[in-house]
Amino acid sequence: MRKLYSFLLIFLSFYLSAQYKVRVYDSRDEFRITNAKLSDEKYNIIGYTNEVGEIDINDSILIFNIESDGFSPQLIKKSNQKLVEVFLEPTTISLSAVEFFSNDSIARNYVRKVIKQQSKNSLKKSDSYFFQTYTKFWSTIEEDSLKLILNPKDKKDSSINNWRKFLNESHIFLSERAMDHKYSKRFGTKNIIKSSRISGLKTPIYELDAMQPILVNLDQSKFDFFFRGIENPISNEGLSYYRYKIIEEFNYNDRATTIIGFTPIQKLNKRQLRGEFWIDEKSKALVKIIAENTDDQFYADFDAEWKLIGNSWFPHYQMYRMESGYLNMDGIKFEQDEVKDDDSKRLWIFHQIQFKNIQTPVHYKKNEFLGYNTEASFENNTQEKAELVLSQYREELSQKDTKTYLAMDSISQKYNLEDKLKLMRIIQKGGKLDIGKVDLDLTKLISFNNYEGLRIGAAFNTNEKWSSNYSLNAYTAYGFQDRAVKFGFGGDYFVNKSYSGRIFGNYAQDVSASGHLPQLLQSNITKFINGSIKNLYNDQFYSFKRVSAGYEQDIFRNVTFNVSGNYEKQHNEFQYLYENKDSWFDLYHTQFALRWAPKDQYLRTPYGKVTVKQGKSVFYVLANKYWKIDNSPFDAFRFNVSYLDVYETKLGKTSFNASAGAVFGEMTLMNLFEGMGNAKSKPVFKNFGVATSNNFETMLPGEFYADRYASFQIKHIFAGVKVGNRVILPQFIYRGLLGNMNHKQNHELFQFKTPTHYYHETGLEVNNILLKNFGVGIYYRLGAYTLPRFEDNLHIKLTFNLNLL
């Protein structure tokens, strides 16, 4: 037994002597770094540094890597020492001290050569490729270790200690995302969110996942830098924005490489970048770019690398970092320009992307690219499956990452953060609240118009938790002024799901404003705004009973169409005769609607299509063909087109809206075009009302009708006016309308005009006085339809500004 003990002691001493110690420091203050990851040459994990920043590793390991969040990784080659001390540099980019001269012609000509080769070096020249990305997004304080109060005297000290302990052990926020990226020159691009996780939440937020940018090629005029467009220094536009300097020529990865520095020619009052990019001499391809912003009061930087695989340059690594104010030890966040206490710590946001499993070329099938460019995987929608997939994409979670999930999950459960997430989802689902297997449509709860008065209701539809193949819907409503119950029901059967296809059937018994077009293919919230606020002073409604059946889907990813067959009975609820008849009118018609939003970007999720990026241009087309069937005397054709856009120039921001329509054939007044008036016929101080987004604010509801019309609206904001601590944005408005009507003699009893002379009005709105969306507007009627008294032409109204295309 004694011999055995002696052998074990000899073996243990030999084992200990066959190890050496690694000690890891922060180079800025020489504080030791805990939980730093060490891996060998093949990136097999060796271990992590302990609480004092140390780790013992086997003497046979002569080369190893060290990584830690917020620091640049290092490759260490050991010599004979028993203690290896490593000083990690923070990921703040240290740009070369370069003197930029006004004459940068040599460097500028070099950049032109690089731009000229961009199309050849772009991944788009590849026939096909595939790669995966693992994205990590987190927020944390600058220091790795906060000192605790040794002898807490009161509850505040104890609270500070608890908060510091939390910050020492975990981040403030952490999210992960795993994605597959496919490209085919023949079929296009497909990005699939395979899995994601957010600390404190069980439900993924796919919209956030889709918005986090990935820089595949740096060949566009601007690129996303923390969701803001920054001028690309390697672009024709960048040539007029930056000054350049050749810094160094050297070998990088055994290839001749040139470093070019860049800085803005003129410092402007907006986010700008300076930095350097590395160019491969042989191909003139971008190898690496590092940059930081030029604002001394606010720091942000990024670092991106590409590597050559085959004949193509693929992204390899990207890291974005940005200051996000300060955090004091009471957990209160301060912005950059606010007064901070001495104990406040700098708060940082990190966004890191790793690329892996790169393949080219790849054989694809057409059905792999059906639908939108981006979609969420439907198979991994449970927390267990999501974590399994993430573990396959990430290298490994650090101890601090793991503790972040545990800590934030506990906080989320305590403060019901999951329920608060539902409020965000309501907006994405068009005002619908998820209550289990059923959605409650909040936009149908209450509204007001001058015919029904106060209208209350309830509307439900089954969601994806009930069935992913079909949805049932129903609603009911009651108007306190007309004292009538309205209701409707129907269903959707989902087909061609990649393009949100559905076969639908509905029945409705309700009322609608006379001369207003059906609100097809608009968002649910937009329908609410148009259906309620636009009719505050309108009492000209008609009742209808309608049966509809049809089909709707997206085509070309940015075009939605809806086609249906309809039978309805209509009866006016205001004094009106059509060809001396006051009765229910039977109408059979085929309806076609189309919406084209060329710049919109969509995401397909388990709960439906979501708009992740809204463009500024939208086109609407609506066509109805009426048929003489049975007792219906109408065979007219109605056509309407609308265009909405927003233009931003040096002169300000301009919103433009134009519409035109025509009815060919005879038709009741309810199905012609009303002038969209929103005024009250009262003296000016009693004329104080509520304005809408596109109505004529000086025109009475029903004052004008036409069967052919054209109208437009221009809104323009020149610049903000600072009033105290607020910036007020005055908006100038001009609207015009021109129209005509055939067969006017068919419409009796109800008095209206036709805008054969040009109707126009002008106005001024200040929309951000209260809560950024509420304000006041003043409007004046101009031209041929000006009223005799000044006060009858002038209208002052409350405004509510919401950009809903």
Solvent accessible surface area in square Angstrom, and as a share of the most:
residue,aa,sasa,rsa
1,M,159,0.71
2,R,204,0.74
3,K,177,0.75
4,L,93,0.46
5,Y,129,0.49
6,S,48,0.31
7,F,125,0.52
8,L,89,0.44
9,L,122,0.61
10,I,117,0.60
11,F,114,0.47
12,L,93,0.46
13,S,65,0.42
14,F,138,0.58
15,Y,95,0.36
16,L,104,0.52
17,S,66,0.43
18,A,26,0.20
19,Q,34,0.15
20,Y,4,0.02
21,K,64,0.27
22,V,0,0.00
23,R,45,0.16
24,V,0,0.00
25,Y,24,0.09
26,D,7,0.03
27,S,34,0.22
28,R,115,0.42
29,D,74,0.38
30,E,113,0.51
31,F,117,0.49
32,R,91,0.33
33,I,2,0.01
34,T,62,0.36
35,N,26,0.13
36,A,0,0.00
37,K,26,0.11
38,L,0,0.00
39,S,2,0.02
40,D,35,0.18
41,E,111,0.50
42,K,169,0.72
43,Y,136,0.52
44,N,86,0.44
45,I,68,0.35
46,I,51,0.26
47,G,15,0.15
48,Y,48,0.18
49,T,5,0.03
50,N,67,0.34
51,E,149,0.67
52,V,79,0.46
53,G,0,0.00
54,E,23,0.10
55,I,24,0.12
56,D,75,0.39
57,I,4,0.02
58,N,63,0.32
59,D,50,0.26
60,S,88,0.57
61,I,41,0.21
62,L,100,0.50
63,I,46,0.23
64,F,0,0.00
65,N,13,0.07
66,I,0,0.00
67,E,44,0.20
68,S,23,0.15
69,D,53,0.27
70,G,13,0.12
71,F,13,0.05
72,S,43,0.28
73,P,84,0.53
74,Q,53,0.24
75,L,106,0.53
76,I,27,0.14
77,K,147,0.62
78,K,27,0.11
79,S,71,0.46
80,N,144,0.74
81,Q,75,0.33
82,K,112,0.47
83,L,71,0.35
84,V,7,0.04
85,E,83,0.37
86,V,4,0.03
87,F,84,0.35
88,L,0,0.00
89,E,96,0.43
90,P,16,0.10
91,T,20,0.12
92,T,61,0.36
93,I,19,0.10
94,S,106,0.68
95,L,40,0.20
96,S,54,0.35
97,A,113,0.88
98,V,36,0.21
99,E,116,0.52
100,F,54,0.22
101,F,100,0.42
102,S,100,0.65
103,N,117,0.60
104,D,17,0.09
105,S,56,0.36
106,I,136,0.69
107,A,5,0.04
108,R,36,0.13
109,N,74,0.38
110,Y,29,0.11
111,V,0,0.00
112,R,113,0.41
113,K,115,0.49
114,V,3,0.02
115,I,20,0.10
116,K,159,0.67
117,Q,47,0.21
118,Q,32,0.14
119,S,85,0.55
120,K,125,0.53
121,N,25,0.13
122,S,7,0.05
123,L,1,0.00
124,K,135,0.57
125,K,81,0.34
126,S,12,0.08
127,D,100,0.52
128,S,8,0.05
129,Y,19,0.07
130,F,25,0.10
131,F,3,0.01
132,Q,29,0.13
133,T,0,0.00
134,Y,13,0.05
135,T,1,0.01
136,K,15,0.07
137,F,30,0.13
138,W,1,0.00
139,S,12,0.08
140,T,15,0.09
141,I,8,0.04
142,E,61,0.27
143,E,75,0.34
144,D,58,0.30
145,S,72,0.47
146,L,8,0.04
147,K,154,0.65
148,L,84,0.42
149,I,52,0.26
150,L,162,0.81
151,N,120,0.62
152,P,63,0.40
153,K,184,0.78
154,D,82,0.42
155,K,183,0.78
156,K,122,0.52
157,D,27,0.14
158,S,46,0.30
159,S,64,0.41
160,I,22,0.11
161,N,22,0.11
162,N,102,0.52
163,W,58,0.20
164,R,33,0.12
165,K,110,0.47
166,F,34,0.14
167,L,2,0.01
168,N,43,0.22
169,E,68,0.30
170,S,2,0.01
171,H,4,0.02
172,I,40,0.20
173,F,57,0.24
174,L,0,0.00
175,S,3,0.02
176,E,3,0.01
177,R,3,0.01
178,A,0,0.00
179,M,9,0.04
180,D,15,0.08
181,H,12,0.05
182,K,33,0.14
183,Y,27,0.10
184,S,8,0.05
185,K,113,0.48
186,R,204,0.74
187,F,44,0.18
188,G,25,0.24
189,T,50,0.29
190,K,4,0.02
191,N,34,0.18
192,I,24,0.12
193,I,1,0.01
194,K,54,0.23
195,S,6,0.04
196,S,10,0.06
197,R,47,0.17
198,I,9,0.05
199,S,6,0.04
200,G,3,0.03
201,L,26,0.13
202,K,151,0.64
203,T,52,0.30
204,P,28,0.17
205,I,16,0.08
206,Y,16,0.06
207,E,9,0.04
208,L,47,0.24
209,D,3,0.01
210,A,29,0.22
211,M,92,0.41
212,Q,9,0.04
213,P,22,0.14
214,I,40,0.20
215,L,10,0.05
216,V,42,0.24
217,N,24,0.12
218,L,12,0.06
219,D,52,0.27
220,Q,70,0.31
221,S,50,0.32
222,K,104,0.44
223,F,4,0.02
224,D,69,0.36
225,F,0,0.00
226,F,19,0.08
227,F,104,0.43
228,R,135,0.49
229,G,44,0.42
230,I,3,0.02
231,E,23,0.10
232,N,0,0.00
233,P,1,0.01
234,I,2,0.01
235,S,5,0.03
236,N,103,0.53
237,E,97,0.44
238,G,0,0.00
239,L,20,0.10
240,S,93,0.60
241,Y,35,0.13
242,Y,1,0.00
243,R,56,0.21
244,Y,1,0.00
245,K,65,0.27
246,I,53,0.27
247,I,50,0.25
248,E,86,0.39
249,E,129,0.58
250,F,62,0.26
251,N,112,0.57
252,Y,55,0.21
253,N,114,0.59
254,D,140,0.72
255,R,71,0.26
256,A,53,0.41
257,T,2,0.01
258,T,1,0.00
259,I,10,0.05
260,I,0,0.00
261,G,1,0.01
262,F,2,0.01
263,T,26,0.15
264,P,18,0.11
265,I,73,0.37
266,Q,124,0.55
267,K,144,0.61
268,L,71,0.35
269,N,162,0.83
270,K,108,0.46
271,R,44,0.16
272,Q,4,0.02
273,L,1,0.00
274,R,85,0.31
275,G,7,0.07
276,E,10,0.04
277,F,0,0.00
278,W,35,0.12
279,I,0,0.00
280,D,1,0.01
281,E,56,0.25
282,K,178,0.75
283,S,31,0.20
284,K,37,0.16
285,A,2,0.02
286,L,24,0.12
287,V,6,0.04
288,K,22,0.09
289,I,1,0.00
290,I,17,0.09
291,A,0,0.00
292,E,18,0.08
293,N,4,0.02
294,T,13,0.08
295,D,66,0.34
296,D,118,0.61
297,Q,143,0.63
298,F,37,0.15
299,Y,40,0.15
300,A,0,0.00
301,D,3,0.01
302,F,1,0.00
303,D,31,0.16
304,A,0,0.00
305,E,38,0.17
306,W,12,0.04
307,K,78,0.33
308,L,65,0.32
309,I,51,0.26
310,G,63,0.61
311,N,135,0.69
312,S,9,0.06
313,W,17,0.06
314,F,0,0.00
315,P,0,0.00
316,H,71,0.32
317,Y,49,0.19
318,Q,0,0.00
319,M,11,0.05
320,Y,3,0.01
321,R,9,0.03
322,M,30,0.13
323,E,10,0.04
324,S,21,0.13
325,G,1,0.01
326,Y,39,0.15
327,L,10,0.05
328,N,8,0.04
329,M,8,0.03
330,D,83,0.43
331,G,33,0.32
332,I,95,0.48
333,K,89,0.38
334,F,36,0.15
335,E,91,0.41
336,Q,51,0.23
337,D,131,0.68
338,E,80,0.36
339,V,138,0.79
340,K,67,0.29
341,D,68,0.35
342,D,155,0.80
343,D,50,0.26
344,S,17,0.11
345,K,37,0.16
346,R,67,0.24
347,L,9,0.05
348,W,15,0.05
349,I,32,0.16
350,F,8,0.03
351,H,5,0.02
352,Q,30,0.13
353,I,0,0.00
354,Q,47,0.21
355,F,13,0.06
356,K,70,0.30
357,N,75,0.38
358,I,30,0.15
359,Q,77,0.34
360,T,48,0.28
361,P,114,0.71
362,V,36,0.21
363,H,164,0.73
364,Y,20,0.08
365,K,128,0.54
366,K,140,0.59
367,N,100,0.51
368,E,56,0.25
369,F,7,0.03
370,L,67,0.34
371,G,0,0.00
372,Y,3,0.01
373,N,68,0.35
374,T,21,0.12
375,E,28,0.12
376,A,0,0.00
377,S,9,0.06
378,F,73,0.31
379,E,116,0.52
380,N,25,0.13
381,N,81,0.42
382,T,60,0.35
383,Q,70,0.31
384,E,134,0.60
385,K,103,0.44
386,A,13,0.10
387,E,56,0.25
388,L,111,0.55
389,V,18,0.11
390,L,0,0.00
391,S,54,0.35
392,Q,115,0.51
393,Y,17,0.07
394,R,24,0.09
395,E,102,0.46
396,E,87,0.39
397,L,32,0.16
398,S,20,0.13
399,Q,103,0.46
400,K,39,0.16
401,D,2,0.01
402,T,61,0.35
403,K,90,0.38
404,T,0,0.00
405,Y,5,0.02
406,L,122,0.61
407,A,29,0.22
408,M,29,0.13
409,D,48,0.25
410,S,69,0.45
411,I,60,0.30
412,S,8,0.05
413,Q,151,0.67
414,K,148,0.63
415,Y,121,0.46
416,N,87,0.44
417,L,55,0.27
418,E,48,0.22
419,D,81,0.42
420,K,112,0.47
421,L,12,0.06
422,K,82,0.35
423,L,115,0.57
424,M,107,0.48
425,R,26,0.10
426,I,23,0.12
427,I,124,0.63
428,Q,68,0.30
429,K,33,0.14
430,G,11,0.11
431,G,5,0.05
432,K,52,0.22
433,L,44,0.22
434,D,22,0.11
435,I,85,0.43
436,G,39,0.37
437,K,116,0.49
438,V,39,0.22
439,D,3,0.02
440,L,31,0.15
441,D,9,0.04
442,L,58,0.29
443,T,19,0.11
444,K,86,0.36
445,L,69,0.34
446,I,97,0.49
447,S,27,0.17
448,F,86,0.36
449,N,7,0.03
450,N,56,0.29
451,Y,40,0.15
452,E,3,0.01
453,G,3,0.03
454,L,73,0.36
455,R,40,0.15
456,I,71,0.36
457,G,17,0.16
458,A,30,0.24
459,A,9,0.07
460,F,88,0.37
461,N,26,0.13
462,T,12,0.07
463,N,12,0.06
464,E,54,0.24
465,K,112,0.47
466,W,119,0.42
467,S,19,0.12
468,S,70,0.45
469,N,73,0.37
470,Y,84,0.32
471,S,10,0.07
472,L,91,0.45
473,N,45,0.23
474,A,51,0.40
475,Y,54,0.20
476,T,68,0.39
477,A,6,0.05
478,Y,72,0.27
479,G,0,0.00
480,F,107,0.45
481,Q,106,0.47
482,D,34,0.18
483,R,193,0.70
484,A,39,0.30
485,V,97,0.56
486,K,5,0.02
487,F,73,0.30
488,G,3,0.03
489,F,109,0.46
490,G,17,0.16
491,G,20,0.20
492,D,25,0.13
493,Y,121,0.46
494,F,62,0.26
495,V,44,0.25
496,N,73,0.38
497,K,76,0.32
498,S,24,0.16
499,Y,40,0.15
500,S,42,0.27
501,G,1,0.01
502,R,60,0.22
503,I,88,0.45
504,F,18,0.07
505,G,29,0.28
506,N,54,0.28
507,Y,54,0.20
508,A,20,0.15
509,Q,59,0.26
510,D,15,0.08
511,V,19,0.11
512,S,33,0.21
513,A,5,0.04
514,S,1,0.01
515,G,4,0.04
516,H,34,0.15
517,L,46,0.23
518,P,53,0.34
519,Q,60,0.27
520,L,49,0.24
521,L,27,0.13
522,Q,48,0.21
523,S,60,0.39
524,N,29,0.15
525,I,41,0.21
526,T,12,0.07
527,K,71,0.30
528,F,65,0.27
529,I,22,0.11
530,N,24,0.12
531,G,32,0.30
532,S,7,0.04
533,I,38,0.19
534,K,18,0.08
535,N,7,0.03
536,L,31,0.15
537,Y,40,0.15
538,N,6,0.03
539,D,66,0.34
540,Q,23,0.10
541,F,8,0.03
542,Y,12,0.05
543,S,19,0.12
544,F,15,0.06
545,K,75,0.32
546,R,66,0.24
547,V,78,0.45
548,S,15,0.10
549,A,60,0.47
550,G,17,0.17
551,Y,54,0.20
552,E,31,0.14
553,Q,22,0.10
554,D,2,0.01
555,I,51,0.26
556,F,164,0.68
557,R,54,0.20
558,N,32,0.16
559,V,17,0.10
560,T,15,0.08
561,F,36,0.15
562,N,6,0.03
563,V,55,0.31
564,S,8,0.05
565,G,41,0.39
566,N,14,0.07
567,Y,70,0.27
568,E,7,0.03
569,K,62,0.26
570,Q,3,0.01
571,H,39,0.18
572,N,7,0.03
573,E,65,0.29
574,F,28,0.12
575,Q,138,0.61
576,Y,3,0.01
577,L,38,0.19
578,Y,8,0.03
579,E,76,0.34
580,N,110,0.57
581,K,108,0.46
582,D,86,0.45
583,S,51,0.33
584,W,99,0.35
585,F,14,0.06
586,D,22,0.11
587,L,1,0.00
588,Y,49,0.18
589,H,13,0.06
590,T,54,0.32
591,Q,15,0.06
592,F,75,0.31
593,A,3,0.02
594,L,43,0.21
595,R,30,0.11
596,W,105,0.37
597,A,0,0.00
598,P,48,0.30
599,K,127,0.54
600,D,7,0.03
601,Q,96,0.43
602,Y,16,0.06
603,L,0,0.00
604,R,42,0.15
605,T,3,0.02
606,P,27,0.17
607,Y,38,0.15
608,G,33,0.32
609,K,74,0.31
610,V,4,0.02
611,T,52,0.30
612,V,25,0.14
613,K,118,0.50
614,Q,90,0.40
615,G,8,0.08
616,K,84,0.36
617,S,10,0.07
618,V,0,0.00
619,F,61,0.25
620,Y,27,0.10
621,V,35,0.20
622,L,16,0.08
623,A,16,0.12
624,N,0,0.00
625,K,60,0.26
626,Y,5,0.02
627,W,111,0.39
628,K,132,0.56
629,I,84,0.43
630,D,120,0.62
631,N,116,0.59
632,S,6,0.04
633,P,73,0.46
634,F,5,0.02
635,D,73,0.38
636,A,1,0.00
637,F,75,0.31
638,R,12,0.04
639,F,75,0.31
640,N,9,0.04
641,V,53,0.31
642,S,20,0.13
643,Y,50,0.19
644,L,27,0.14
645,D,12,0.06
646,V,14,0.08
647,Y,98,0.37
648,E,110,0.49
649,T,91,0.53
650,K,211,0.89
651,L,133,0.66
652,G,16,0.16
653,K,83,0.35
654,T,31,0.18
655,S,34,0.22
656,F,56,0.23
657,N,23,0.12
658,A,28,0.22
659,S,26,0.17
660,A,38,0.30
661,G,10,0.09
662,A,17,0.13
663,V,2,0.01
664,F,103,0.43
665,G,36,0.35
666,E,72,0.32
667,M,5,0.02
668,T,0,0.00
669,L,0,0.00
670,M,3,0.01
671,N,8,0.04
672,L,5,0.03
673,F,9,0.04
674,E,13,0.06
675,G,6,0.06
676,M,57,0.25
677,G,5,0.05
678,N,1,0.00
679,A,2,0.02
680,K,59,0.25
681,S,85,0.55
682,K,105,0.45
683,P,64,0.40
684,V,18,0.11
685,F,179,0.75
686,K,141,0.60
687,N,2,0.01
688,F,95,0.39
689,G,8,0.07
690,V,47,0.27
691,A,2,0.02
692,T,8,0.05
693,S,34,0.22
694,N,51,0.26
695,N,1,0.00
696,F,9,0.04
697,E,0,0.00
698,T,2,0.01
699,M,0,0.00
700,L,64,0.32
701,P,17,0.11
702,G,3,0.03
703,E,18,0.08
704,F,1,0.00
705,Y,1,0.00
706,A,3,0.02
707,D,5,0.02
708,R,83,0.30
709,Y,35,0.13
710,A,52,0.40
711,S,23,0.15
712,F,61,0.25
713,Q,12,0.05
714,I,63,0.32
715,K,18,0.08
716,H,26,0.12
717,I,36,0.18
718,F,122,0.51
719,A,66,0.51
720,G,36,0.34
721,V,83,0.47
722,K,148,0.63
723,V,90,0.52
724,G,64,0.61
725,N,154,0.79
726,R,104,0.38
727,V,76,0.44
728,I,28,0.14
729,L,68,0.34
730,P,26,0.16
731,Q,11,0.05
732,F,92,0.38
733,I,4,0.02
734,Y,69,0.26
735,R,1,0.00
736,G,1,0.01
737,L,8,0.04
738,L,88,0.44
739,G,9,0.08
740,N,80,0.41
741,M,18,0.08
742,N,71,0.37
743,H,74,0.33
744,K,89,0.38
745,Q,133,0.59
746,N,15,0.08
747,H,18,0.08
748,E,65,0.29
749,L,104,0.52
750,F,33,0.14
751,Q,155,0.69
752,F,25,0.10
753,K,87,0.37
754,T,17,0.10
755,P,2,0.01
756,T,71,0.41
757,H,113,0.50
758,Y,81,0.31
759,Y,0,0.00
760,H,33,0.15
761,E,0,0.00
762,T,52,0.30
763,G,11,0.11
764,L,66,0.33
765,E,6,0.03
766,V,26,0.15
767,N,11,0.06
768,N,22,0.11
769,I,82,0.42
770,L,109,0.54
771,L,131,0.65
772,K,160,0.68
773,N,50,0.26
774,F,85,0.36
775,G,8,0.08
776,V,54,0.31
777,G,2,0.02
778,I,72,0.37
779,Y,2,0.01
780,Y,56,0.21
781,R,3,0.01
782,L,53,0.26
783,G,42,0.40
784,A,72,0.56
785,Y,32,0.12
786,T,60,0.35
787,L,62,0.31
788,P,136,0.85
789,R,127,0.46
790,F,129,0.54
791,E,53,0.24
792,D,35,0.18
793,N,2,0.01
794,L,26,0.13
795,H,5,0.02
796,I,47,0.24
797,K,2,0.01
798,L,89,0.44
799,T,5,0.03
800,F,60,0.25
801,N,61,0.31
802,L,72,0.36
803,N,93,0.48
804,L,53,0.26
805,L,22,0.11
